[in-house]
Amino acid sequence: MRWSSYLALAGLLVACTEQPDAVQQTLDVVIGGGTVYSGVDEDPVIADVGIVGDRIVAVGNLRDHPADLRLDVTGLAVSPGFIDIHSHALRPNESRSGIYLWPDAENLIRQGVTSVIGGPDGWSPLPIEDDFTKLEANPAAVNFGTFVGHGTIRELVMGFEDRPASDEELQQMRDEVEKAMRSGAFGLSSGLLYAPGRFAPAEEVIELAKVVAPYGGIYISHMRNEALRVLESIEETIRIGEEAGIPAQITHHKVMGAPMWGSSTKTLAHVDAAIARGVDVSSDQYPYPASSTGLPAVFPRWSLAGGSDALKARLDDPEQRAKVKEGIVYAMINERGGNDPSKVALANCSWDPSLNGLSLADVLRQREIEVNIDNAAELIMDLQYAGGCICVYHAMSIDDVERIMQHPKTMIASDGGIMAPGNLRPHPRYYGTNAKVLGHYVRERGILSLSTAIHKMTRMPADRINLADRGRIEVGAMADIAVFDPAAIIDKATFEDPHQYAEGVHHVLVNGQAVLLNKEMTGTRPGRVLRSPAARPAT
């Protein structure tokens, strides 16, 4: 149906609502009698939501309007589908994982997530158009969009060299950013903690971020440091956005390491100060006091130059190995390690799944080695040499998590992805992020109101990337809708047993089609590729 037809139908339905004798139009779906949260942070209303095709065409009293499917949701919350602005649903060069391996995305659908935005932390598909084409040919149950990753582009142009880019290399990187933005990327992401992104000076990132500006994109960053140097890193993130002339977002805003606990008061003050002087800065956050990333996050920067083979050569050299160990010990004490080997758990050691779920302390005990930080550092080097692992790091304060969550410029994002039960021991954020906020932090803790929490998951991320017709319940918006019980929604995933679906979501519609109906997956995959409104397809 053409957009003009939707508008005409919406007008007819308004007339029908106001004039009972008006001509009746059969709707595809009516979600009736629920408590409707529009996505704006305001009080909800009791109303019916009418859908034709993939759009919302009426919000009001539709009790007497005929419909092919009528859902009585009295007592339930009707919300825009949740938008995860930091998702690893599609990992570069992994065609048999994430959205491709599990296109039903049940772990997300059962939380009410309808759209995921990939390409975070500096890593993205490249060229992004290739994956867009694949997903348009074989849709998933959720919508997918992406940022373009600075790290991916730098690796393409420069490999893992620890040096500034030449003028020619910088232009090559600009060209890659331009291609991605023309294809519909929502902005530039960076992972300045990770190689090769960590080898880039801020000036390089600023130059690439400037390419994003004409397309209305944003800059979203996994900062260089989230522990002892977190304030410097926030200033760098703000500077990059400010000098590039685009909005900046601190992704998975956190404060790592016991020496810095409580410093969220300072990080948020930096955000407020930037906003006060006119800089457009925001954050996203997952609602857990533990992070998850690969072992290289605790390695010193210099040791990662040249890539995996170069690192192995350094670890084979006793003198250099000792220097690498010194850097890891520092990180274990002050940053991600929590100064305790039991606080680092192995989530995915693909080369030896028997290690999944064990802490560094557990592995040391199995090998009859004394549990201490020095020996944990040796173990980390051995594990990385053997093939590396994704880990869960318990090194954050819940007080900081709650303080950041309550800030008006913080939205909710998982930093997870699409997964199904298996032999991995992932962070529970894959299964529980949105439900945890709604069940624990809203209902049980009272940290946020329900309308505020929904706003942080819907309208706020949609507006951040200029998705003007998603993240809201209003006439003309795309019919991405989650219906849940505010009294029952809860995450079930734990660090010990993460493969548990959230509970309390009754229905989920994506582009007007039910993917979860009466708490059962339908097998429908109506997800679409989301492109920036400023995309300029090749002609």
NORZI-V674443 format. One line per field, one symbol per residue. phi: phi as a letter, one per 40 degrees, with the letter a starting at -180 (. if undefined). A space follows every 50 residues. Layout:
BEGIN
phi: ???
END
This chain:
BEGIN
phi: .cccccccccccccccccbdccdcbcccabcbgcccbchccaccbcabbb bbgbbcbabicbdbccacbbbcbdgbcbbddcbccbbbcbcdgbcbafcc cbccfcccdcbgcbbbbcgcggbadacccccdcccccbcccbcbbacbcc cccccdcbgbccacccdccccccdcccddcccchccibbbbccbccdccc cdcccdccccccdccgcbbbbcccabbcbcccccccccccccccgbcbbc cfdabbgdcbdgccccccccccccccchccbabbabcbcabaacddcbcc ddcccggccccccccccdccdccccdccddcccbbccgfadccbbccabc cadcccgccdcccccdcfbdcacdcccccdccccccigacbbbcabbccc dcccdcccbbbcacfbababdaccbcccccbbdccccccccccccgcbcc ccccdcbbccccccbgccbbgabacgccccbbbacccbcacbcbccbccb ccbhccbbbbfgbcbbbfgbccgcbccbcbbddcdbdcb
END
